[in-house]
Amino acid sequence: MSDIEITFSSGDVNLHGSLRVPVSIKGAVPAVLLLAGSGPTDRNGDSALLPGPIGTLRHLADVLERHGFASLRYDKLGSGVTGLGPYDVEDVADLGFSTFIDAAAEALKFLAAQRGVDARRLYVVGHSEGALIALSLAQTNSGISGLGLLEPLAVRLLDLLTAQIDAQLDAVVSARQLPVQIADELRVALTGAVESLRADGTLSDDLPEPLRNAGLVSANAKALAEEDALDPRMLAAQIDGDLPVLTSVSSKDIQVRVEDVDALDAALVHTRLTSLRMRRTNHVLKDIGDQQSTGADYVADLPYSDEFTSGFEEWIKTL
């Protein structure tokens, strides 16, 4: 498995990535653009916020190569070799979510132009937040031949964030670790923050610390508002009906709810949809068996999920 180090540009940013083209196959091959999830997640699916390697996207590239597909994965802005590019930390507040969509569009153009790639058979596979970017690309790029939406962000971002924080507050109140009154105050502050972001894309600087720790800070306001404005189900409803689409979700995923992906599937029912439902797989596509995911298992030395990999392989055989 050999990667070729590449760079491409999007706006003022030079992005660094890995191109892989199977050398054992004669002629042009189909190709997949792989898109990472949220935060400082690099080309391999590793996060700067976690203490060890994860490798989700590298695993996908391995599977794709075994089945004759080229792939491109890259360090998005804020991660890996790309880093912040020409920007200072203070400049990040001026960058919206469209920055990441634009970079993915440029990556797809770069992939299509590579020697050995069949530009008529280009696919986009996004993991978590990357699935939202994949859906966004499919709105304007008629050259996309199929989509993989793996453990996808399936509802509006702030709706998901609200549900996650509500669940966390319920848990600590039930454990008597937080008074009900303080939890209720946090919920009121959260509601106000969501309303402010949706009204004018701003956040107060004096939100309670638990909400700031969840990423609700003014430096993130523009990106949060732009991302939240993208409703995955509305985007899904506008996808070309002849497009093959894969969705995957696991009952062990602590970041994505099965019922939300079910609703996304309902919006995709007009497409050539394949739904993969799993029972032993965590959010980063590792097999955790019967245990519950805590997030620590993301960097644990666990095998990648066979129930995912086999389902993914069956899907790509149909492309």
Backbone bond lengths (Angstrom), bond angles and torsions (degrees), N, CA, C in turn:
res aa  C-N    CA-C-N  psi(-1)  N-CA   C-N-CA  omega(-1)  CA-C   N-CA-C  phi
1 M - - - 1.452 - - 1.528 108.11 -
2 S 1.319 117.95 106.36 1.460 120.43 -176.14 1.514 110.18 -118.26
3 D 1.337 114.92 126.94 1.456 121.46 176.26 1.517 109.77 -97.40
4 I 1.321 116.20 145.96 1.453 122.55 173.07 1.525 107.16 -106.28
5 E 1.304 117.16 123.95 1.460 121.56 178.37 1.526 108.78 -71.32
6 I 1.345 116.17 129.31 1.464 120.06 -178.13 1.533 109.13 -133.59
7 T 1.317 115.26 165.51 1.462 121.79 170.04 1.522 108.26 -137.22
8 F 1.300 115.72 149.14 1.460 121.91 171.92 1.519 107.27 -146.55
9 S 1.311 116.99 164.14 1.457 121.16 -175.07 1.518 111.64 -112.51
10 S 1.322 114.32 146.58 1.459 122.04 170.70 1.518 106.81 -140.81
11 G 1.322 116.88 110.91 1.451 119.76 -173.64 1.518 110.05 61.55
12 D 1.322 116.35 -127.52 1.464 121.43 -178.55 1.522 112.99 -90.66
13 V 1.336 117.26 3.55 1.461 121.00 -172.11 1.524 110.96 -105.63
14 N 1.325 116.29 132.33 1.458 121.97 168.94 1.521 107.72 -95.72
15 L 1.313 116.24 116.46 1.456 120.90 -177.93 1.522 109.98 -99.49
16 H 1.315 115.47 140.64 1.461 122.21 -177.95 1.526 109.24 -107.69
17 G 1.324 115.57 141.41 1.450 118.01 -177.71 1.510 113.22 -157.23
18 S 1.317 114.56 -171.99 1.466 122.74 -178.86 1.518 109.55 -126.63
19 L 1.318 115.15 124.64 1.465 122.32 175.59 1.515 107.94 -105.24
20 R 1.310 116.40 135.95 1.460 120.57 177.41 1.530 108.50 -132.40
21 V 1.320 116.17 122.55 1.464 121.66 178.59 1.524 107.81 -125.83
22 P 1.332 118.86 122.46 1.473 120.65 179.43 1.527 110.82 -57.88
23 V 1.326 115.83 129.44 1.469 119.38 -177.31 1.521 112.12 -95.73
24 S 1.326 116.18 -8.91 1.463 119.27 -176.91 1.525 113.14 -87.99
25 I 1.325 116.44 -0.65 1.465 120.69 -176.77 1.526 109.07 -113.26
26 K 1.326 116.42 129.75 1.452 121.23 178.49 1.525 109.30 -81.86
27 G 1.312 115.49 143.68 1.448 119.70 178.80 1.513 112.15 86.94
28 A 1.346 115.52 176.93 1.458 121.80 -178.70 1.526 110.63 -74.17
29 V 1.326 116.08 143.62 1.457 121.74 -177.41 1.524 109.96 -117.92
30 P 1.353 117.18 155.47 1.466 119.51 173.58 1.522 109.89 -65.85
31 A 1.328 116.23 158.29 1.459 120.04 -174.54 1.521 111.12 -140.12
32 V 1.344 114.66 150.81 1.461 121.79 -176.60 1.520 109.88 -126.39
33 L 1.312 116.30 130.25 1.453 122.26 169.48 1.523 107.78 -89.73
34 L 1.338 116.90 123.47 1.458 122.74 -178.72 1.525 109.42 -102.51
35 L 1.329 116.58 128.37 1.462 121.99 -175.36 1.520 110.68 -118.58
36 A 1.326 115.53 128.12 1.463 122.06 -176.14 1.529 111.78 -79.07
37 G 1.333 114.24 166.48 1.451 121.52 178.43 1.515 113.01 -80.80
38 S 1.321 116.27 -163.79 1.460 122.31 -169.87 1.521 112.54 -74.96
39 G 1.336 114.35 167.19 1.454 120.44 177.08 1.517 112.42 75.51
40 P 1.334 117.02 -169.18 1.468 121.15 -178.97 1.523 111.58 -77.75
41 T 1.338 115.80 65.43 1.460 122.54 -177.59 1.516 109.36 -100.52
42 D 1.323 116.83 126.90 1.456 120.30 -171.78 1.525 113.14 -92.88
43 R 1.311 115.70 -169.58 1.471 122.68 -174.82 1.525 113.03 -60.49
44 N 1.316 117.65 -25.73 1.465 120.83 -178.73 1.518 113.22 -92.26
45 G 1.339 116.03 -8.51 1.459 119.68 -174.56 1.514 112.45 92.53
46 D 1.339 117.11 11.64 1.465 122.15 178.19 1.519 109.56 -88.78
47 S 1.327 115.94 143.22 1.460 120.96 -178.08 1.513 111.24 -111.67
48 A 1.327 116.08 136.02 1.466 120.92 176.30 1.521 111.61 -67.01
49 L 1.330 117.40 -13.40 1.462 121.37 -178.91 1.524 112.49 -88.73
50 L 1.317 116.91 -6.70 1.462 120.69 -177.16 1.528 109.89 -117.91
51 P 1.336 117.28 152.76 1.466 120.56 -168.32 1.532 116.56 -83.18
52 G 1.298 118.28 4.79 1.458 118.59 -177.95 1.516 111.72 -156.65
53 P 1.331 116.53 175.17 1.465 120.70 -178.85 1.533 112.41 -72.66
54 I 1.316 115.12 150.67 1.468 122.23 177.16 1.529 109.57 -116.82
55 G 1.342 116.11 -56.72 1.461 120.60 169.49 1.513 116.88 81.96
56 T 1.338 118.44 16.27 1.465 120.55 -175.67 1.526 112.79 -57.30
57 L 1.324 117.49 -48.40 1.461 119.96 -177.09 1.527 111.96 -72.07
58 R 1.329 117.03 -33.21 1.462 119.24 175.49 1.528 110.01 -63.91
59 H 1.327 116.78 -39.27 1.466 120.57 176.80 1.523 110.53 -61.46
60 L 1.317 117.39 -43.10 1.460 120.31 178.69 1.529 110.88 -61.86
61 A 1.335 116.95 -40.99 1.466 120.25 178.05 1.518 111.05 -62.42
62 D 1.341 117.03 -38.19 1.467 120.99 177.80 1.524 110.98 -62.70
63 V 1.335 115.91 -46.08 1.468 120.41 -179.41 1.526 110.03 -63.13
64 L 1.311 116.28 -44.80 1.461 120.16 -178.81 1.527 111.59 -62.33
65 E 1.330 116.65 -41.12 1.464 118.98 -179.84 1.524 111.18 -63.24
66 R 1.326 116.50 -39.86 1.473 119.53 179.51 1.520 111.65 -61.11
67 H 1.318 116.59 -24.76 1.466 120.49 -178.44 1.527 112.70 -105.93
68 G 1.343 116.48 17.78 1.449 120.11 171.72 1.511 116.05 83.25
69 F 1.340 117.76 20.68 1.463 121.51 179.12 1.524 110.24 -106.54
70 A 1.312 116.18 136.97 1.457 120.81 167.35 1.528 108.41 -77.51
71 S 1.321 116.39 162.46 1.469 119.32 177.56 1.518 110.40 -151.27
72 L 1.313 114.88 153.19 1.459 122.67 172.83 1.524 108.04 -130.83
73 R 1.321 115.46 129.24 1.462 121.46 173.33 1.520 106.76 -133.99
74 Y 1.324 117.51 150.90 1.458 118.45 -172.29 1.524 111.61 -147.06
75 D 1.336 114.80 159.43 1.464 122.03 175.02 1.521 107.54 -81.59
76 K 1.326 116.23 107.19 1.457 118.32 -179.86 1.533 109.93 -70.26
77 L 1.310 115.80 168.52 1.457 121.30 -179.95 1.526 109.89 -54.17
78 G 1.329 115.60 128.76 1.457 121.02 -179.31 1.504 113.94 95.59
79 S 1.324 117.66 2.46 1.464 119.93 -177.84 1.526 110.89 -136.84
80 G 1.337 115.00 159.31 1.454 122.48 170.51 1.517 114.62 51.44
81 V 1.334 115.32 -144.42 1.462 121.63 -177.86 1.524 111.00 -67.35
82 T 1.327 117.46 -31.50 1.469 120.77 179.54 1.521 110.90 -61.31
83 G 1.323 116.90 -43.22 1.462 120.19 -178.18 1.517 111.75 56.50
84 L 1.310 116.51 -144.63 1.463 121.63 179.29 1.523 112.57 -89.31
85 G 1.343 116.24 3.98 1.451 118.91 178.36 1.520 111.17 58.65
86 P 1.339 117.98 -129.85 1.466 120.58 -177.35 1.527 113.74 -83.64
87 Y 1.331 117.18 1.70 1.452 120.46 -171.83 1.525 112.47 -96.03
88 D 1.328 115.48 152.05 1.453 122.52 167.27 1.519 108.04 -91.08
89 V 1.322 116.08 165.15 1.460 120.46 179.63 1.526 110.56 -56.44
90 E 1.348 116.32 -37.79 1.472 120.15 -178.59 1.527 112.21 -65.84
91 D 1.346 116.18 -26.94 1.465 120.07 -177.64 1.525 112.68 -74.13
92 V 1.335 116.65 -19.30 1.457 120.39 -173.50 1.525 111.34 -61.27
93 A 1.334 117.01 -31.05 1.466 120.45 -179.60 1.527 111.91 -60.79
94 D 1.321 117.15 -24.53 1.467 120.60 -178.93 1.523 112.54 -85.48
95 L 1.330 117.06 -5.82 1.463 120.97 -178.08 1.519 109.74 -97.01
96 G 1.300 116.98 127.92 1.451 120.40 178.69 1.520 112.46 -96.36
97 F 1.311 115.99 -178.75 1.460 120.87 179.75 1.523 111.29 -65.18
98 S 1.328 116.36 -24.50 1.463 119.86 179.16 1.528 111.43 -61.08
99 T 1.331 117.41 -23.64 1.464 121.21 176.82 1.524 110.68 -57.21
100 F 1.341 116.18 -40.54 1.458 121.02 -177.53 1.533 111.44 -76.92
101 I 1.320 116.68 -33.84 1.470 120.20 176.48 1.527 109.64 -67.48
102 D 1.335 116.40 -43.21 1.465 120.35 179.41 1.524 110.96 -61.58
103 A 1.346 116.94 -40.55 1.468 120.33 179.46 1.523 110.62 -63.79
104 A 1.330 116.88 -40.99 1.466 120.40 179.13 1.523 111.01 -64.49
105 A 1.327 116.96 -38.03 1.467 120.23 178.02 1.528 110.76 -63.87
106 E 1.327 116.74 -40.39 1.462 120.14 177.90 1.534 110.79 -67.81
107 A 1.331 116.30 -36.75 1.466 120.23 177.67 1.522 110.54 -62.52
108 L 1.324 116.82 -39.70 1.462 120.32 -180.00 1.525 110.88 -65.94
109 K 1.330 116.81 -40.34 1.466 120.57 176.36 1.529 110.43 -62.38
110 F 1.325 115.63 -43.18 1.467 120.34 179.79 1.523 110.31 -61.40
111 L 1.323 116.58 -45.02 1.464 120.89 -179.50 1.519 110.99 -61.89
112 A 1.321 117.02 -43.08 1.466 121.05 -178.42 1.518 112.27 -61.70
113 A 1.326 116.93 -27.99 1.459 121.16 -175.55 1.523 113.46 -88.43
114 Q 1.333 118.00 -1.61 1.460 119.73 -174.36 1.528 112.22 -79.17
115 R 1.303 114.09 143.78 1.458 120.75 177.90 1.532 109.36 -62.93
116 G 1.322 115.61 134.49 1.459 120.96 179.94 1.514 114.23 90.40
117 V 1.345 117.17 -3.64 1.464 121.64 -179.70 1.520 109.90 -102.15
118 D 1.322 116.00 133.39 1.466 121.89 175.61 1.527 108.28 -84.72
119 A 1.313 116.87 102.60 1.462 121.57 -175.92 1.517 112.83 -66.67
120 R 1.335 116.76 -10.19 1.468 119.97 177.58 1.528 111.60 -87.29
121 R 1.339 116.39 -5.88 1.472 120.71 -178.51 1.529 109.01 -132.04
122 L 1.325 114.56 72.60 1.462 121.93 179.96 1.527 109.51 -108.77
123 Y 1.310 115.90 132.24 1.459 122.05 -179.03 1.525 109.66 -125.42
124 V 1.319 116.25 153.89 1.464 121.41 177.84 1.519 108.11 -124.53
125 V 1.333 116.08 125.91 1.455 122.27 178.45 1.528 107.63 -121.88
126 G 1.321 116.33 117.87 1.449 121.41 -178.86 1.514 111.40 -116.23
127 H 1.327 116.03 138.88 1.460 121.93 177.50 1.523 109.06 -104.63
128 S 1.334 117.25 129.89 1.455 122.87 176.47 1.530 110.24 58.87
129 E 1.341 118.09 -120.36 1.460 120.50 177.96 1.519 111.61 -60.41
130 G 1.332 116.92 -28.70 1.457 120.39 177.57 1.523 112.85 -59.65
131 A 1.335 116.87 -26.53 1.461 120.20 177.27 1.521 111.38 -67.10
132 L 1.351 116.95 -34.72 1.467 120.12 176.84 1.522 110.14 -65.88
133 I 1.325 116.57 -39.56 1.466 119.86 176.70 1.524 110.19 -64.73
134 A 1.323 116.92 -39.71 1.469 120.52 177.62 1.521 110.96 -60.32
135 L 1.327 117.06 -45.04 1.467 121.05 177.79 1.526 110.76 -61.37
136 S 1.331 116.29 -39.26 1.458 120.11 -179.98 1.525 111.07 -65.79
137 L 1.329 116.81 -42.13 1.469 120.29 178.95 1.523 111.13 -61.05
138 A 1.323 116.14 -38.29 1.465 120.10 -176.26 1.528 112.47 -68.16
139 Q 1.334 117.21 -15.43 1.469 119.70 179.17 1.524 111.53 -71.37
140 T 1.324 116.42 -31.41 1.468 120.17 -171.76 1.522 113.79 -119.65
141 N 1.324 117.67 -6.47 1.459 120.18 -176.08 1.517 110.15 -115.95
142 S 1.315 115.79 102.78 1.463 120.63 -178.40 1.522 111.98 -75.14
143 G 1.354 117.08 -7.37 1.453 120.22 -179.68 1.510 114.30 -84.18
144 I 1.334 118.04 -0.27 1.461 121.16 178.70 1.528 109.26 -81.89
145 S 1.339 116.05 126.81 1.461 120.68 -175.14 1.523 113.63 -96.48
146 G 1.332 118.16 -7.98 1.455 120.93 179.40 1.515 110.62 178.89
147 L 1.348 115.55 160.55 1.465 121.92 -176.99 1.519 110.93 -130.20
148 G 1.331 116.34 137.99 1.453 122.09 168.98 1.513 108.42 -114.89
149 L 1.318 116.97 121.73 1.469 123.13 -177.22 1.517 107.21 -116.07
150 L 1.343 116.35 95.29 1.456 122.31 -170.00 1.518 110.75 -100.56
151 E 1.325 116.65 122.04 1.462 121.68 -175.39 1.532 108.90 44.34
152 P 1.334 117.14 57.12 1.458 120.41 -165.82 1.528 114.23 -79.82
153 L 1.330 115.08 152.19 1.453 120.61 163.74 1.522 105.22 -66.74
154 A 1.335 116.37 110.10 1.463 120.22 -168.01 1.520 113.40 -110.78
155 V 1.333 117.72 -4.54 1.458 122.95 174.86 1.519 107.70 -130.69
156 R 1.317 117.04 172.50 1.458 119.68 177.41 1.524 109.75 -59.74
157 L 1.321 115.76 142.18 1.461 121.75 -172.22 1.523 112.99 -53.73
158 L 1.321 117.62 -47.10 1.469 119.68 -175.62 1.525 111.68 -72.42
159 D 1.322 117.83 -25.45 1.470 120.12 173.40 1.526 109.59 -67.73
160 L 1.332 116.04 -41.87 1.465 119.39 178.40 1.525 110.80 -66.62
161 L 1.325 116.63 -44.07 1.462 120.37 -179.86 1.526 110.69 -61.59
162 T 1.325 116.50 -40.24 1.468 120.43 177.84 1.522 110.88 -62.92
163 A 1.324 117.07 -44.52 1.465 120.80 179.86 1.526 110.57 -63.13
164 Q 1.329 117.60 -40.47 1.461 121.06 -179.43 1.523 111.26 -66.47
165 I 1.337 117.15 -44.20 1.462 120.38 -179.62 1.526 110.48 -68.07
166 D 1.330 117.58 -39.58 1.468 120.86 176.11 1.522 111.08 -57.82
167 A 1.331 116.38 -44.53 1.463 120.50 -179.57 1.527 111.09 -64.55
168 Q 1.323 116.46 -40.17 1.464 120.49 178.27 1.525 111.11 -64.39
169 L 1.329 116.86 -41.61 1.463 120.59 178.84 1.527 110.87 -65.88
170 D 1.329 116.59 -41.05 1.470 119.76 176.53 1.529 110.71 -57.94
171 A 1.326 115.83 -41.96 1.469 120.69 -176.53 1.523 111.59 -66.14
172 V 1.330 117.04 -45.35 1.472 118.54 -176.54 1.529 111.07 -74.03
173 V 1.334 117.24 -29.94 1.469 119.34 175.22 1.525 110.06 -68.12
174 S 1.336 116.30 -43.85 1.470 120.16 178.95 1.524 111.57 -61.84
175 A 1.331 116.35 -33.79 1.465 120.88 179.47 1.529 111.96 -83.79
176 R 1.321 116.83 4.49 1.468 123.25 -179.22 1.525 112.45 59.34
177 Q 1.318 114.89 32.45 1.464 120.48 177.85 1.524 112.01 -96.94
178 L 1.336 116.18 -8.50 1.460 120.90 -179.71 1.530 108.67 -149.42
179 P 1.343 117.92 131.27 1.467 120.39 177.66 1.520 111.57 -63.63
180 V 1.306 116.67 145.99 1.463 121.88 179.90 1.525 111.01 -56.80
181 Q 1.333 116.77 -39.45 1.463 120.20 -177.67 1.529 111.85 -60.85
182 I 1.326 116.46 -43.30 1.470 119.28 -179.98 1.527 110.46 -67.74
183 A 1.341 116.78 -39.37 1.461 120.08 176.88 1.528 110.80 -60.29
184 D 1.328 116.57 -42.47 1.460 120.16 179.13 1.528 111.38 -64.78
185 E 1.326 116.59 -36.58 1.466 120.31 177.75 1.531 110.65 -65.71
186 L 1.312 116.18 -38.68 1.461 119.93 177.24 1.524 111.33 -65.49
187 R 1.327 116.35 -39.09 1.472 119.57 178.69 1.533 110.78 -64.22
188 V 1.334 116.65 -40.65 1.465 120.20 178.42 1.527 110.47 -64.20
189 A 1.331 116.25 -42.40 1.463 119.99 178.61 1.526 110.77 -64.87
190 L 1.311 116.98 -38.39 1.467 121.35 178.74 1.520 110.78 -64.16
191 T 1.326 116.32 -44.42 1.468 119.92 177.90 1.524 111.01 -59.09
192 G 1.336 115.87 -42.15 1.464 119.67 178.36 1.514 112.31 -64.65
193 A 1.332 116.76 -38.83 1.462 120.65 179.40 1.517 110.92 -64.49
194 V 1.325 116.95 -43.52 1.462 120.98 178.84 1.525 110.32 -63.11
195 E 1.319 116.86 -44.00 1.470 120.35 179.31 1.525 111.12 -61.69
196 S 1.336 116.75 -39.47 1.460 120.50 -179.93 1.528 111.10 -67.02
197 L 1.326 116.52 -43.85 1.459 119.75 179.08 1.524 111.48 -62.14
198 R 1.327 116.22 -39.67 1.463 119.45 -177.54 1.521 112.42 -78.25
199 A 1.323 117.07 -23.08 1.463 120.25 -179.78 1.521 111.73 -82.03
200 D 1.349 117.02 -49.66 1.466 118.64 -174.94 1.523 113.98 -141.92
201 G 1.338 117.33 11.86 1.458 120.51 175.20 1.506 114.94 69.88
202 T 1.325 117.41 29.19 1.463 120.32 -179.55 1.526 110.44 -123.81
203 L 1.341 114.48 161.51 1.453 122.33 175.23 1.520 109.50 -134.99
204 S 1.297 116.14 142.70 1.454 121.54 175.42 1.529 110.16 -70.06
205 D 1.321 115.50 147.62 1.466 120.10 178.07 1.524 112.44 -82.61
206 D 1.329 117.63 -6.67 1.465 119.50 -176.11 1.532 113.14 -112.09
207 L 1.340 116.44 30.17 1.459 119.35 174.75 1.528 109.62 -65.77
208 P 1.333 118.28 153.46 1.466 120.89 178.20 1.528 111.36 -57.65
209 E 1.314 115.62 148.11 1.466 120.86 -175.62 1.526 114.06 -54.30
210 P 1.351 120.33 -41.47 1.471 118.85 179.47 1.528 112.99 -59.40
211 L 1.337 117.30 -33.33 1.463 119.77 178.43 1.528 110.87 -75.03
212 R 1.329 116.77 -37.31 1.467 119.32 176.15 1.528 110.22 -64.10
213 N 1.333 116.00 -38.43 1.467 119.53 178.71 1.523 111.96 -65.42
214 A 1.339 116.30 -23.30 1.468 120.99 177.93 1.522 112.13 -84.46
215 G 1.338 116.93 4.42 1.456 120.78 176.52 1.506 115.02 100.91
216 L 1.338 117.17 0.99 1.463 120.45 -178.97 1.526 109.42 -85.86
217 V 1.321 115.54 74.68 1.453 123.12 178.84 1.521 108.72 -126.43
218 S 1.328 115.46 155.62 1.459 119.55 -173.37 1.528 112.54 -61.31
219 A 1.329 116.91 -29.32 1.472 119.50 178.92 1.518 112.32 -64.32
220 N 1.334 117.53 -23.34 1.467 121.77 -179.61 1.524 112.67 -98.77
221 A 1.334 116.98 -2.50 1.461 119.91 -167.88 1.524 112.92 -58.61
222 K 1.324 118.04 -46.98 1.465 120.07 -176.77 1.521 110.95 -62.69
223 A 1.330 116.52 -45.40 1.467 119.93 -179.48 1.524 110.99 -65.32
224 L 1.326 117.12 -41.62 1.464 120.43 178.96 1.523 111.30 -62.01
225 A 1.332 116.18 -45.42 1.467 119.93 -178.08 1.524 111.17 -65.07
226 E 1.338 116.67 -42.21 1.465 119.53 -179.63 1.525 111.23 -66.56
227 E 1.328 116.58 -40.75 1.462 118.86 -179.85 1.526 111.09 -68.25
228 D 1.329 116.48 -41.42 1.459 120.48 -179.49 1.525 111.74 -64.33
229 A 1.325 116.97 -28.10 1.469 120.24 179.76 1.520 112.34 -67.94
230 L 1.334 116.67 -15.65 1.465 121.15 178.73 1.524 109.09 -92.24
231 D 1.314 116.45 109.20 1.459 121.14 178.84 1.531 108.09 -91.32
232 P 1.339 118.38 112.68 1.469 120.05 -176.18 1.524 113.58 -55.11
233 R 1.318 117.09 -36.63 1.465 119.35 -177.49 1.520 111.38 -70.67
234 M 1.331 117.32 -36.45 1.462 119.79 176.26 1.521 110.89 -67.27
235 L 1.339 116.04 -40.89 1.463 119.33 176.55 1.523 110.74 -63.53
236 A 1.321 116.40 -41.20 1.465 120.61 -178.99 1.524 111.37 -62.78
237 A 1.325 116.59 -37.95 1.462 120.59 -178.40 1.519 112.24 -64.63
238 Q 1.332 116.83 -20.30 1.466 121.18 -177.32 1.530 113.16 -97.77
239 I 1.341 116.62 1.71 1.460 120.16 179.47 1.523 110.49 -69.80
240 D 1.316 116.41 143.70 1.468 122.20 177.13 1.526 109.54 -54.53
241 G 1.320 116.07 130.57 1.461 121.28 -175.66 1.514 114.41 -65.23
242 D 1.336 117.78 -19.62 1.463 119.90 -178.42 1.530 112.20 -90.17
243 L 1.329 117.18 1.58 1.459 120.94 -174.80 1.529 111.03 -80.85
244 P 1.344 118.24 130.33 1.469 119.77 171.68 1.529 109.58 -72.91
245 V 1.326 116.17 130.58 1.465 121.98 -177.65 1.524 108.41 -132.96
246 L 1.340 115.34 135.48 1.464 121.74 173.16 1.514 108.94 -114.37
247 T 1.332 117.20 131.05 1.461 121.30 167.39 1.525 108.16 -117.57
248 S 1.338 115.97 143.50 1.455 119.95 176.03 1.513 109.45 -134.92
249 V 1.329 115.72 143.77 1.462 120.82 175.55 1.521 108.02 -158.62
250 S 1.321 115.40 150.24 1.462 120.84 -178.45 1.525 110.05 -122.78
251 S 1.302 115.76 146.99 1.468 120.73 175.72 1.527 110.88 -67.66
252 K 1.336 118.48 -14.72 1.463 122.45 177.86 1.534 112.62 -90.69
253 D 1.320 117.07 -3.41 1.463 120.52 -178.46 1.527 109.37 -73.70
254 I 1.333 117.22 123.05 1.466 120.52 -179.02 1.525 112.17 -93.42
255 Q 1.323 117.94 0.54 1.457 121.14 -179.96 1.521 113.40 -111.31
256 V 1.305 117.07 -21.48 1.464 121.53 -177.65 1.525 108.18 -128.93
257 R 1.333 116.32 132.73 1.459 121.00 -178.46 1.530 110.58 -92.88
258 V 1.323 115.27 137.49 1.465 120.51 -179.58 1.521 110.74 -57.83
259 E 1.334 117.23 -41.65 1.463 119.81 -177.69 1.533 111.96 -63.88
260 D 1.334 117.65 -29.94 1.461 120.01 177.49 1.529 110.86 -70.89
261 V 1.331 116.78 -39.13 1.469 119.58 177.94 1.532 109.81 -70.99
262 D 1.337 117.06 -32.48 1.468 119.54 173.68 1.525 110.18 -59.12
263 A 1.335 116.60 -41.59 1.463 120.28 178.99 1.529 111.07 -67.88
264 L 1.321 116.52 -36.26 1.463 119.76 175.08 1.525 110.33 -63.77
265 D 1.325 116.48 -41.28 1.463 120.45 177.09 1.528 111.35 -58.95
266 A 1.326 115.88 -39.37 1.465 119.60 179.83 1.529 110.59 -61.16
267 A 1.327 116.35 -34.40 1.465 120.53 178.06 1.520 112.13 -76.35
268 L 1.331 116.25 -17.26 1.471 121.90 -179.10 1.521 112.84 -102.54
269 V 1.314 117.17 5.69 1.460 120.39 -171.13 1.526 112.24 -61.51
270 H 1.321 117.07 -22.21 1.473 120.80 -179.65 1.523 112.15 -78.95
271 T 1.351 117.62 -9.80 1.461 121.31 -179.35 1.528 109.89 -92.03
272 R 1.322 116.25 -179.10 1.477 121.25 173.08 1.530 106.84 -86.01
273 L 1.315 114.25 77.35 1.463 121.79 -168.20 1.523 112.25 -89.41
274 T 1.337 115.15 134.98 1.461 122.96 169.33 1.523 107.50 -119.31
275 S 1.325 117.25 124.54 1.463 122.01 -178.99 1.522 109.14 -108.65
276 L 1.316 116.19 121.23 1.459 121.96 179.22 1.526 108.52 -107.75
277 R 1.334 116.70 116.93 1.460 122.08 179.87 1.522 108.79 -114.75
278 M 1.338 114.95 132.61 1.465 120.00 -171.32 1.527 111.11 -127.76
279 R 1.347 115.20 161.32 1.472 120.45 -175.05 1.528 113.33 -127.19
280 R 1.335 117.99 -10.05 1.470 119.85 -175.74 1.534 112.27 -125.22
281 T 1.323 117.04 10.92 1.456 121.80 -168.31 1.525 111.12 -110.95
282 N 1.346 116.39 134.08 1.463 118.30 177.17 1.533 110.31 -89.01
283 H 1.322 116.00 -174.54 1.459 120.46 -172.75 1.516 112.76 -63.73
284 V 1.335 117.28 -30.42 1.465 120.20 -177.77 1.527 111.99 -97.69
285 L 1.333 115.66 18.83 1.467 123.63 171.13 1.520 114.22 71.27
286 K 1.342 116.55 29.88 1.451 121.51 172.53 1.526 110.04 -101.71
287 D 1.327 115.86 150.56 1.462 122.04 -178.84 1.525 109.10 -83.73
288 I 1.334 116.65 116.09 1.465 120.31 178.81 1.525 111.96 -109.42
289 G 1.338 116.24 8.65 1.461 119.58 176.06 1.514 112.46 60.96
290 D 1.334 116.17 -132.22 1.466 121.19 -176.68 1.522 113.48 -90.81
291 Q 1.339 117.33 -6.98 1.460 119.19 -177.87 1.525 110.85 -74.37
292 Q 1.316 115.97 163.11 1.453 121.16 176.50 1.524 109.34 -89.41
293 S 1.314 116.39 143.37 1.450 120.32 176.97 1.525 110.06 -75.76
294 T 1.318 115.91 140.19 1.466 121.51 176.72 1.520 111.79 -122.21
295 G 1.300 117.66 -8.10 1.453 122.13 -172.63 1.522 110.85 100.90
296 A 1.337 116.37 -35.40 1.471 119.43 177.11 1.524 110.98 -64.32
297 D 1.335 116.86 -26.76 1.459 121.02 -179.92 1.534 112.30 -70.87
298 Y 1.328 118.21 -11.32 1.462 120.56 178.75 1.533 110.55 -61.70
299 V 1.325 116.58 -38.76 1.463 120.46 -176.92 1.525 112.29 -103.62
300 A 1.328 116.66 6.46 1.464 120.21 178.54 1.529 110.03 -71.85
301 D 1.324 115.68 156.35 1.464 121.41 179.30 1.524 108.59 -80.17
302 L 1.323 115.48 77.39 1.461 122.91 -178.09 1.526 109.13 -119.66
303 P 1.328 117.03 152.06 1.474 119.22 177.55 1.521 110.67 -72.63
304 Y 1.315 115.34 152.47 1.460 118.54 171.88 1.523 108.74 -67.87
305 S 1.304 114.76 148.11 1.458 121.29 -172.03 1.524 112.34 -64.80
306 D 1.317 115.83 124.90 1.462 119.84 175.57 1.515 110.82 -71.85
307 E 1.351 116.90 -33.57 1.469 117.92 179.91 1.528 110.15 -66.37
308 F 1.345 116.71 -31.97 1.466 118.04 173.29 1.519 110.48 -74.41
309 T 1.325 116.90 -53.41 1.461 120.90 -172.50 1.521 111.89 -58.05
310 S 1.328 116.83 -43.58 1.468 119.18 -179.77 1.521 110.93 -65.65
311 G 1.333 117.23 -39.74 1.462 119.94 177.83 1.513 112.11 -66.76
312 F 1.334 116.50 -40.13 1.461 121.31 178.01 1.529 110.25 -64.40
313 E 1.329 117.03 -41.93 1.457 120.82 179.20 1.528 110.99 -63.28
314 E 1.320 116.94 -41.59 1.463 119.56 178.63 1.523 110.97 -61.92
315 W 1.328 116.00 -37.63 1.458 119.82 179.95 1.524 111.07 -67.67
316 I 1.345 117.61 -47.85 1.458 118.42 -176.54 1.534 112.18 -67.77
317 K 1.332 117.23 -21.60 1.463 119.50 175.22 1.525 111.65 -67.03
318 T 1.330 116.95 -21.01 1.472 120.58 -178.56 1.525 112.34 -88.10
319 L 1.332 117.56 -8.48 1.474 120.15 -173.17 1.527 111.97 -81.11
